[in-house]
Every structure is written in structure tokens, then in C-alpha cells.
Amino acid sequence: MTAGEGTGFVIYPKLDHTPAVFTLQNFRVKDIDKAVDNLTEHGVAFEHYDNELFRTDERGISSDLDSGMKIAWFTDPAGNILSIIQE
């Protein structure tokens, strides 16, 4: 599978899979707002957090005011956590 700008990776099934409880893959994006809108239109549901580590807005985007980094998490069909990140 190819993901933007020629980046490649392999995805394969595992019968006794247990989803990870941490982010497995971050995908860098230039405009996280546009990426969230596009993925949402295609049926992706973003995670929402409100704890001491992460707080997301109504769209699922967490912003670090000090660094300017923004990140939004979602899960794949197997339950693994993935994210899009704007640095």
C-alpha cells in the first residue's frame, strides 16, 4: 500500500490479533483541519479524549499550544490506534 508522497507499508491480517493500546502509526499532514474533514466525510470516526494528558476539541483534534502541534486519533478496523499529525 502506498500512502502519500510514495511512502509504502505492508498490512497483513493476524488471526489472534489484540489491538494495541498506543498509537501504532502517525501520518503527517500539512493541514489537519482539511484532513479531518476529508476523513470524516469518508466515514472515519475520530477519538475524543479529556484527561490530564490529552484534550480534544469537538472534531477530535488535540492542540499543543506551546509547540503548535496538532494531532487527531482514530482506529483502524482491527481496533489499532492511528493518528494524523500536523507539526
Phi and psi restraints in degrees (range 20) as a CNS / XPLOR table:
assign (resid 1 and name C) (resid 2 and name N)
       (resid 2 and name CA) (resid 2 and name C) 1.0 -112.8 20.0 2
assign (resid 2 and name N) (resid 2 and name CA)
       (resid 2 and name C) (resid 3 and name N) 1.0 135.0 20.0 2
assign (resid 2 and name C) (resid 3 and name N)
       (resid 3 and name CA) (resid 3 and name C) 1.0 -124.9 20.0 2
assign (resid 3 and name N) (resid 3 and name CA)
       (resid 3 and name C) (resid 4 and name N) 1.0 101.7 20.0 2
assign (resid 3 and name C) (resid 4 and name N)
       (resid 4 and name CA) (resid 4 and name C) 1.0 49.3 20.0 2
assign (resid 4 and name N) (resid 4 and name CA)
       (resid 4 and name C) (resid 5 and name N) 1.0 137.4 20.0 2
assign (resid 4 and name C) (resid 5 and name N)
       (resid 5 and name CA) (resid 5 and name C) 1.0 48.9 20.0 2
assign (resid 5 and name N) (resid 5 and name CA)
       (resid 5 and name C) (resid 6 and name N) 1.0 30.2 20.0 2
assign (resid 5 and name C) (resid 6 and name N)
       (resid 6 and name CA) (resid 6 and name C) 1.0 80.5 20.0 2
assign (resid 6 and name N) (resid 6 and name CA)
       (resid 6 and name C) (resid 7 and name N) 1.0 8.5 20.0 2
assign (resid 6 and name C) (resid 7 and name N)
       (resid 7 and name CA) (resid 7 and name C) 1.0 -72.0 20.0 2
assign (resid 7 and name N) (resid 7 and name CA)
       (resid 7 and name C) (resid 8 and name N) 1.0 132.4 20.0 2
assign (resid 7 and name C) (resid 8 and name N)
       (resid 8 and name CA) (resid 8 and name C) 1.0 -119.5 20.0 2
assign (resid 8 and name N) (resid 8 and name CA)
       (resid 8 and name C) (resid 9 and name N) 1.0 153.4 20.0 2
assign (resid 8 and name C) (resid 9 and name N)
       (resid 9 and name CA) (resid 9 and name C) 1.0 -157.1 20.0 2
assign (resid 9 and name N) (resid 9 and name CA)
       (resid 9 and name C) (resid 10 and name N) 1.0 163.2 20.0 2
assign (resid 9 and name C) (resid 10 and name N)
       (resid 10 and name CA) (resid 10 and name C) 1.0 -114.6 20.0 2
assign (resid 10 and name N) (resid 10 and name CA)
       (resid 10 and name C) (resid 11 and name N) 1.0 135.9 20.0 2
assign (resid 10 and name C) (resid 11 and name N)
       (resid 11 and name CA) (resid 11 and name C) 1.0 -120.4 20.0 2
assign (resid 11 and name N) (resid 11 and name CA)
       (resid 11 and name C) (resid 12 and name N) 1.0 132.7 20.0 2
assign (resid 11 and name C) (resid 12 and name N)
       (resid 12 and name CA) (resid 12 and name C) 1.0 -143.5 20.0 2
assign (resid 12 and name N) (resid 12 and name CA)
       (resid 12 and name C) (resid 13 and name N) 1.0 151.4 20.0 2
assign (resid 12 and name C) (resid 13 and name N)
       (resid 13 and name CA) (resid 13 and name C) 1.0 -79.7 20.0 2
assign (resid 13 and name N) (resid 13 and name CA)
       (resid 13 and name C) (resid 14 and name N) 1.0 154.4 20.0 2
assign (resid 13 and name C) (resid 14 and name N)
       (resid 14 and name CA) (resid 14 and name C) 1.0 -137.3 20.0 2
assign (resid 14 and name N) (resid 14 and name CA)
       (resid 14 and name C) (resid 15 and name N) 1.0 122.2 20.0 2
assign (resid 14 and name C) (resid 15 and name N)
       (resid 15 and name CA) (resid 15 and name C) 1.0 -62.5 20.0 2
assign (resid 15 and name N) (resid 15 and name CA)
       (resid 15 and name C) (resid 16 and name N) 1.0 -38.7 20.0 2
assign (resid 15 and name C) (resid 16 and name N)
       (resid 16 and name CA) (resid 16 and name C) 1.0 -103.0 20.0 2
assign (resid 16 and name N) (resid 16 and name CA)
       (resid 16 and name C) (resid 17 and name N) 1.0 37.2 20.0 2
assign (resid 16 and name C) (resid 17 and name N)
       (resid 17 and name CA) (resid 17 and name C) 1.0 -66.5 20.0 2
assign (resid 17 and name N) (resid 17 and name CA)
       (resid 17 and name C) (resid 18 and name N) 1.0 136.9 20.0 2
assign (resid 17 and name C) (resid 18 and name N)
       (resid 18 and name CA) (resid 18 and name C) 1.0 -119.7 20.0 2
assign (resid 18 and name N) (resid 18 and name CA)
       (resid 18 and name C) (resid 19 and name N) 1.0 122.4 20.0 2
assign (resid 18 and name C) (resid 19 and name N)
       (resid 19 and name CA) (resid 19 and name C) 1.0 -58.3 20.0 2
assign (resid 19 and name N) (resid 19 and name CA)
       (resid 19 and name C) (resid 20 and name N) 1.0 144.4 20.0 2
assign (resid 19 and name C) (resid 20 and name N)
       (resid 20 and name CA) (resid 20 and name C) 1.0 -70.9 20.0 2
assign (resid 20 and name N) (resid 20 and name CA)
       (resid 20 and name C) (resid 21 and name N) 1.0 152.9 20.0 2
assign (resid 20 and name C) (resid 21 and name N)
       (resid 21 and name CA) (resid 21 and name C) 1.0 -102.7 20.0 2
assign (resid 21 and name N) (resid 21 and name CA)
       (resid 21 and name C) (resid 22 and name N) 1.0 16.1 20.0 2
assign (resid 21 and name C) (resid 22 and name N)
       (resid 22 and name CA) (resid 22 and name C) 1.0 -138.5 20.0 2
assign (resid 22 and name N) (resid 22 and name CA)
       (resid 22 and name C) (resid 23 and name N) 1.0 167.7 20.0 2
assign (resid 22 and name C) (resid 23 and name N)
       (resid 23 and name CA) (resid 23 and name C) 1.0 -70.4 20.0 2
assign (resid 23 and name N) (resid 23 and name CA)
       (resid 23 and name C) (resid 24 and name N) 1.0 120.9 20.0 2
assign (resid 23 and name C) (resid 24 and name N)
       (resid 24 and name CA) (resid 24 and name C) 1.0 -84.7 20.0 2
assign (resid 24 and name N) (resid 24 and name CA)
       (resid 24 and name C) (resid 25 and name N) 1.0 -34.3 20.0 2
assign (resid 24 and name C) (resid 25 and name N)
       (resid 25 and name CA) (resid 25 and name C) 1.0 -148.0 20.0 2
assign (resid 25 and name N) (resid 25 and name CA)
       (resid 25 and name C) (resid 26 and name N) 1.0 133.4 20.0 2
assign (resid 25 and name C) (resid 26 and name N)
       (resid 26 and name CA) (resid 26 and name C) 1.0 -109.0 20.0 2
assign (resid 26 and name N) (resid 26 and name CA)
       (resid 26 and name C) (resid 27 and name N) 1.0 134.5 20.0 2
assign (resid 26 and name C) (resid 27 and name N)
       (resid 27 and name CA) (resid 27 and name C) 1.0 -111.6 20.0 2
assign (resid 27 and name N) (resid 27 and name CA)
       (resid 27 and name C) (resid 28 and name N) 1.0 118.5 20.0 2
assign (resid 27 and name C) (resid 28 and name N)
       (resid 28 and name CA) (resid 28 and name C) 1.0 -74.1 20.0 2
assign (resid 28 and name N) (resid 28 and name CA)
       (resid 28 and name C) (resid 29 and name N) 1.0 136.2 20.0 2
assign (resid 28 and name C) (resid 29 and name N)
       (resid 29 and name CA) (resid 29 and name C) 1.0 -130.7 20.0 2
assign (resid 29 and name N) (resid 29 and name CA)
       (resid 29 and name C) (resid 30 and name N) 1.0 153.7 20.0 2
assign (resid 29 and name C) (resid 30 and name N)
       (resid 30 and name CA) (resid 30 and name C) 1.0 -81.4 20.0 2
assign (resid 30 and name N) (resid 30 and name CA)
       (resid 30 and name C) (resid 31 and name N) 1.0 -32.7 20.0 2
assign (resid 30 and name C) (resid 31 and name N)
       (resid 31 and name CA) (resid 31 and name C) 1.0 -136.3 20.0 2
assign (resid 31 and name N) (resid 31 and name CA)
       (resid 31 and name C) (resid 32 and name N) 1.0 97.7 20.0 2
assign (resid 31 and name C) (resid 32 and name N)
       (resid 32 and name CA) (resid 32 and name C) 1.0 -65.6 20.0 2
assign (resid 32 and name N) (resid 32 and name CA)
       (resid 32 and name C) (resid 33 and name N) 1.0 -34.3 20.0 2
assign (resid 32 and name C) (resid 33 and name N)
       (resid 33 and name CA) (resid 33 and name C) 1.0 -62.2 20.0 2
assign (resid 33 and name N) (resid 33 and name CA)
       (resid 33 and name C) (resid 34 and name N) 1.0 -45.3 20.0 2
assign (resid 33 and name C) (resid 34 and name N)
       (resid 34 and name CA) (resid 34 and name C) 1.0 -65.0 20.0 2
assign (resid 34 and name N) (resid 34 and name CA)
       (resid 34 and name C) (resid 35 and name N) 1.0 -41.2 20.0 2
assign (resid 34 and name C) (resid 35 and name N)
       (resid 35 and name CA) (resid 35 and name C) 1.0 -65.5 20.0 2
assign (resid 35 and name N) (resid 35 and name CA)
       (resid 35 and name C) (resid 36 and name N) 1.0 -42.4 20.0 2
assign (resid 35 and name C) (resid 36 and name N)
       (resid 36 and name CA) (resid 36 and name C) 1.0 -62.5 20.0 2
assign (resid 36 and name N) (resid 36 and name CA)
       (resid 36 and name C) (resid 37 and name N) 1.0 -44.8 20.0 2
assign (resid 36 and name C) (resid 37 and name N)
       (resid 37 and name CA) (resid 37 and name C) 1.0 -59.8 20.0 2
assign (resid 37 and name N) (resid 37 and name CA)
       (resid 37 and name C) (resid 38 and name N) 1.0 -46.3 20.0 2
assign (resid 37 and name C) (resid 38 and name N)
       (resid 38 and name CA) (resid 38 and name C) 1.0 -63.9 20.0 2
assign (resid 38 and name N) (resid 38 and name CA)
       (resid 38 and name C) (resid 39 and name N) 1.0 -47.0 20.0 2
assign (resid 38 and name C) (resid 39 and name N)
       (resid 39 and name CA) (resid 39 and name C) 1.0 -66.7 20.0 2
assign (resid 39 and name N) (resid 39 and name CA)
       (resid 39 and name C) (resid 40 and name N) 1.0 -38.3 20.0 2
assign (resid 39 and name C) (resid 40 and name N)
       (resid 40 and name CA) (resid 40 and name C) 1.0 -62.2 20.0 2
assign (resid 40 and name N) (resid 40 and name CA)
       (resid 40 and name C) (resid 41 and name N) 1.0 -42.2 20.0 2
assign (resid 40 and name C) (resid 41 and name N)
       (resid 41 and name CA) (resid 41 and name C) 1.0 -61.0 20.0 2
assign (resid 41 and name N) (resid 41 and name CA)
       (resid 41 and name C) (resid 42 and name N) 1.0 -25.8 20.0 2
assign (resid 41 and name C) (resid 42 and name N)
       (resid 42 and name CA) (resid 42 and name C) 1.0 -97.1 20.0 2
assign (resid 42 and name N) (resid 42 and name CA)
       (resid 42 and name C) (resid 43 and name N) 1.0 14.9 20.0 2
assign (resid 42 and name C) (resid 43 and name N)
       (resid 43 and name CA) (resid 43 and name C) 1.0 93.4 20.0 2
assign (resid 43 and name N) (resid 43 and name CA)
       (resid 43 and name C) (resid 44 and name N) 1.0 5.9 20.0 2
assign (resid 43 and name C) (resid 44 and name N)
       (resid 44 and name CA) (resid 44 and name C) 1.0 -78.7 20.0 2
assign (resid 44 and name N) (resid 44 and name CA)
       (resid 44 and name C) (resid 45 and name N) 1.0 131.2 20.0 2
assign (resid 44 and name C) (resid 45 and name N)
       (resid 45 and name CA) (resid 45 and name C) 1.0 -104.2 20.0 2
assign (resid 45 and name N) (resid 45 and name CA)
       (resid 45 and name C) (resid 46 and name N) 1.0 125.0 20.0 2
assign (resid 45 and name C) (resid 46 and name N)
       (resid 46 and name CA) (resid 46 and name C) 1.0 -89.0 20.0 2
assign (resid 46 and name N) (resid 46 and name CA)
       (resid 46 and name C) (resid 47 and name N) 1.0 146.9 20.0 2
assign (resid 46 and name C) (resid 47 and name N)
       (resid 47 and name CA) (resid 47 and name C) 1.0 -74.0 20.0 2
assign (resid 47 and name N) (resid 47 and name CA)
       (resid 47 and name C) (resid 48 and name N) 1.0 154.6 20.0 2
assign (resid 47 and name C) (resid 48 and name N)
       (resid 48 and name CA) (resid 48 and name C) 1.0 -126.5 20.0 2
assign (resid 48 and name N) (resid 48 and name CA)
       (resid 48 and name C) (resid 49 and name N) 1.0 130.9 20.0 2
assign (resid 48 and name C) (resid 49 and name N)
       (resid 49 and name CA) (resid 49 and name C) 1.0 -127.2 20.0 2
assign (resid 49 and name N) (resid 49 and name CA)
       (resid 49 and name C) (resid 50 and name N) 1.0 145.4 20.0 2
assign (resid 49 and name C) (resid 50 and name N)
       (resid 50 and name CA) (resid 50 and name C) 1.0 -149.2 20.0 2
assign (resid 50 and name N) (resid 50 and name CA)
       (resid 50 and name C) (resid 51 and name N) 1.0 79.9 20.0 2
assign (resid 50 and name C) (resid 51 and name N)
       (resid 51 and name CA) (resid 51 and name C) 1.0 -142.8 20.0 2
assign (resid 51 and name N) (resid 51 and name CA)
       (resid 51 and name C) (resid 52 and name N) 1.0 -173.6 20.0 2
assign (resid 51 and name C) (resid 52 and name N)
       (resid 52 and name CA) (resid 52 and name C) 1.0 -67.8 20.0 2
assign (resid 52 and name N) (resid 52 and name CA)
       (resid 52 and name C) (resid 53 and name N) 1.0 -18.9 20.0 2
assign (resid 52 and name C) (resid 53 and name N)
       (resid 53 and name CA) (resid 53 and name C) 1.0 -94.7 20.0 2
assign (resid 53 and name N) (resid 53 and name CA)
       (resid 53 and name C) (resid 54 and name N) 1.0 -43.6 20.0 2
assign (resid 53 and name C) (resid 54 and name N)
       (resid 54 and name CA) (resid 54 and name C) 1.0 -138.8 20.0 2
assign (resid 54 and name N) (resid 54 and name CA)
       (resid 54 and name C) (resid 55 and name N) 1.0 139.6 20.0 2
assign (resid 54 and name C) (resid 55 and name N)
       (resid 55 and name CA) (resid 55 and name C) 1.0 -131.1 20.0 2
assign (resid 55 and name N) (resid 55 and name CA)
       (resid 55 and name C) (resid 56 and name N) 1.0 131.0 20.0 2
assign (resid 55 and name C) (resid 56 and name N)
       (resid 56 and name CA) (resid 56 and name C) 1.0 -111.5 20.0 2
assign (resid 56 and name N) (resid 56 and name CA)
       (resid 56 and name C) (resid 57 and name N) 1.0 155.8 20.0 2
assign (resid 56 and name C) (resid 57 and name N)
       (resid 57 and name CA) (resid 57 and name C) 1.0 -83.2 20.0 2
assign (resid 57 and name N) (resid 57 and name CA)
       (resid 57 and name C) (resid 58 and name N) 1.0 -174.1 20.0 2
assign (resid 57 and name C) (resid 58 and name N)
       (resid 58 and name CA) (resid 58 and name C) 1.0 -62.0 20.0 2
assign (resid 58 and name N) (resid 58 and name CA)
       (resid 58 and name C) (resid 59 and name N) 1.0 -19.8 20.0 2
assign (resid 58 and name C) (resid 59 and name N)
       (resid 59 and name CA) (resid 59 and name C) 1.0 -93.9 20.0 2
assign (resid 59 and name N) (resid 59 and name CA)
       (resid 59 and name C) (resid 60 and name N) 1.0 -9.2 20.0 2
assign (resid 59 and name C) (resid 60 and name N)
       (resid 60 and name CA) (resid 60 and name C) 1.0 98.3 20.0 2
assign (resid 60 and name N) (resid 60 and name CA)
       (resid 60 and name C) (resid 61 and name N) 1.0 14.7 20.0 2
assign (resid 60 and name C) (resid 61 and name N)
       (resid 61 and name CA) (resid 61 and name C) 1.0 -100.2 20.0 2
assign (resid 61 and name N) (resid 61 and name CA)
       (resid 61 and name C) (resid 62 and name N) 1.0 130.1 20.0 2
assign (resid 61 and name C) (resid 62 and name N)
       (resid 62 and name CA) (resid 62 and name C) 1.0 -105.5 20.0 2
assign (resid 62 and name N) (resid 62 and name CA)
       (resid 62 and name C) (resid 63 and name N) 1.0 133.4 20.0 2
assign (resid 62 and name C) (resid 63 and name N)
       (resid 63 and name CA) (resid 63 and name C) 1.0 -118.4 20.0 2
assign (resid 63 and name N) (resid 63 and name CA)
       (resid 63 and name C) (resid 64 and name N) 1.0 134.8 20.0 2
assign (resid 63 and name C) (resid 64 and name N)
       (resid 64 and name CA) (resid 64 and name C) 1.0 -98.1 20.0 2
assign (resid 64 and name N) (resid 64 and name CA)
       (resid 64 and name C) (resid 65 and name N) 1.0 107.6 20.0 2
assign (resid 64 and name C) (resid 65 and name N)
       (resid 65 and name CA) (resid 65 and name C) 1.0 -64.3 20.0 2
assign (resid 65 and name N) (resid 65 and name CA)
       (resid 65 and name C) (resid 66 and name N) 1.0 -29.6 20.0 2
assign (resid 65 and name C) (resid 66 and name N)
       (resid 66 and name CA) (resid 66 and name C) 1.0 -72.1 20.0 2
assign (resid 66 and name N) (resid 66 and name CA)
       (resid 66 and name C) (resid 67 and name N) 1.0 -45.9 20.0 2
assign (resid 66 and name C) (resid 67 and name N)
       (resid 67 and name CA) (resid 67 and name C) 1.0 -95.9 20.0 2
assign (resid 67 and name N) (resid 67 and name CA)
       (resid 67 and name C) (resid 68 and name N) 1.0 -19.9 20.0 2
assign (resid 67 and name C) (resid 68 and name N)
       (resid 68 and name CA) (resid 68 and name C) 1.0 84.1 20.0 2
assign (resid 68 and name N) (resid 68 and name CA)
       (resid 68 and name C) (resid 69 and name N) 1.0 -0.7 20.0 2
assign (resid 68 and name C) (resid 69 and name N)
       (resid 69 and name CA) (resid 69 and name C) 1.0 -70.4 20.0 2
assign (resid 69 and name N) (resid 69 and name CA)
       (resid 69 and name C) (resid 70 and name N) 1.0 142.1 20.0 2
assign (resid 69 and name C) (resid 70 and name N)
       (resid 70 and name CA) (resid 70 and name C) 1.0 -126.8 20.0 2
assign (resid 70 and name N) (resid 70 and name CA)
       (resid 70 and name C) (resid 71 and name N) 1.0 143.2 20.0 2
assign (resid 70 and name C) (resid 71 and name N)
       (resid 71 and name CA) (resid 71 and name C) 1.0 -145.2 20.0 2
assign (resid 71 and name N) (resid 71 and name CA)
       (resid 71 and name C) (resid 72 and name N) 1.0 146.2 20.0 2
assign (resid 71 and name C) (resid 72 and name N)
       (resid 72 and name CA) (resid 72 and name C) 1.0 -137.8 20.0 2
assign (resid 72 and name N) (resid 72 and name CA)
       (resid 72 and name C) (resid 73 and name N) 1.0 131.2 20.0 2
assign (resid 72 and name C) (resid 73 and name N)
       (resid 73 and name CA) (resid 73 and name C) 1.0 -104.2 20.0 2
assign (resid 73 and name N) (resid 73 and name CA)
       (resid 73 and name C) (resid 74 and name N) 1.0 149.0 20.0 2
assign (resid 73 and name C) (resid 74 and name N)
       (resid 74 and name CA) (resid 74 and name C) 1.0 -151.0 20.0 2
assign (resid 74 and name N) (resid 74 and name CA)
       (resid 74 and name C) (resid 75 and name N) 1.0 169.0 20.0 2
assign (resid 74 and name C) (resid 75 and name N)
       (resid 75 and name CA) (resid 75 and name C) 1.0 -114.5 20.0 2
assign (resid 75 and name N) (resid 75 and name CA)
       (resid 75 and name C) (resid 76 and name N) 1.0 151.0 20.0 2
assign (resid 75 and name C) (resid 76 and name N)
       (resid 76 and name CA) (resid 76 and name C) 1.0 -84.9 20.0 2
assign (resid 76 and name N) (resid 76 and name CA)
       (resid 76 and name C) (resid 77 and name N) 1.0 175.3 20.0 2
assign (resid 76 and name C) (resid 77 and name N)
       (resid 77 and name CA) (resid 77 and name C) 1.0 -59.6 20.0 2
assign (resid 77 and name N) (resid 77 and name CA)
       (resid 77 and name C) (resid 78 and name N) 1.0 -21.6 20.0 2
assign (resid 77 and name C) (resid 78 and name N)
       (resid 78 and name CA) (resid 78 and name C) 1.0 -90.1 20.0 2
assign (resid 78 and name N) (resid 78 and name CA)
       (resid 78 and name C) (resid 79 and name N) 1.0 -0.7 20.0 2
assign (resid 78 and name C) (resid 79 and name N)
       (resid 79 and name CA) (resid 79 and name C) 1.0 92.3 20.0 2
assign (resid 79 and name N) (resid 79 and name CA)
       (resid 79 and name C) (resid 80 and name N) 1.0 3.4 20.0 2
assign (resid 79 and name C) (resid 80 and name N)
       (resid 80 and name CA) (resid 80 and name C) 1.0 -73.5 20.0 2
assign (resid 80 and name N) (resid 80 and name CA)
       (resid 80 and name C) (resid 81 and name N) 1.0 146.0 20.0 2
assign (resid 80 and name C) (resid 81 and name N)
       (resid 81 and name CA) (resid 81 and name C) 1.0 -88.1 20.0 2
assign (resid 81 and name N) (resid 81 and name CA)
       (resid 81 and name C) (resid 82 and name N) 1.0 127.2 20.0 2
assign (resid 81 and name C) (resid 82 and name N)
       (resid 82 and name CA) (resid 82 and name C) 1.0 -124.7 20.0 2
assign (resid 82 and name N) (resid 82 and name CA)
       (resid 82 and name C) (resid 83 and name N) 1.0 165.4 20.0 2
assign (resid 82 and name C) (resid 83 and name N)
       (resid 83 and name CA) (resid 83 and name C) 1.0 -147.6 20.0 2
assign (resid 83 and name N) (resid 83 and name CA)
       (resid 83 and name C) (resid 84 and name N) 1.0 160.5 20.0 2
assign (resid 83 and name C) (resid 84 and name N)
       (resid 84 and name CA) (resid 84 and name C) 1.0 -112.7 20.0 2
assign (resid 84 and name N) (resid 84 and name CA)
       (resid 84 and name C) (resid 85 and name N) 1.0 143.1 20.0 2
assign (resid 84 and name C) (resid 85 and name N)
       (resid 85 and name CA) (resid 85 and name C) 1.0 -138.1 20.0 2
assign (resid 85 and name N) (resid 85 and name CA)
       (resid 85 and name C) (resid 86 and name N) 1.0 135.3 20.0 2
assign (resid 85 and name C) (resid 86 and name N)
       (resid 86 and name CA) (resid 86 and name C) 1.0 -115.5 20.0 2
assign (resid 86 and name N) (resid 86 and name CA)
       (resid 86 and name C) (resid 87 and name N) 1.0 116.9 20.0 2
